[in-house]
Amino acid sequence: MIGILAGAVVLAGFIGLGLLLDSRVASEVPVVVLTLAGAYAAWLVGVIVFGAIRGGNGSQAREP
C-alpha cells in the first residue's frame, strides 16, 4: 500500500511539473513527456519502496 502511495506522489509531482511548464511554453509536449517519465519513475519508486518495506525473507546462506 505504501509503495503505491509513494508511486502516486511521484506521478503527481511529474504531472504537476508538466502542467507548470505547459503554462510557460504553450505546448502540450512537456505534459506528455513528463507524464510518461513520471509513470516510469512512479513504478520504479513503488518497487523500491515495496522491496524496502517487505525486506528479505530472513533465510541467509550460512557457512558450515
Secondary structure, DSSP 4 states (H G I P E B T S, - for coil): -HHHHHHHHHHHHHHHHHHHHHHHHS-SHHHHHHHHHHHHHHHHHHHHHHHHHH---S------
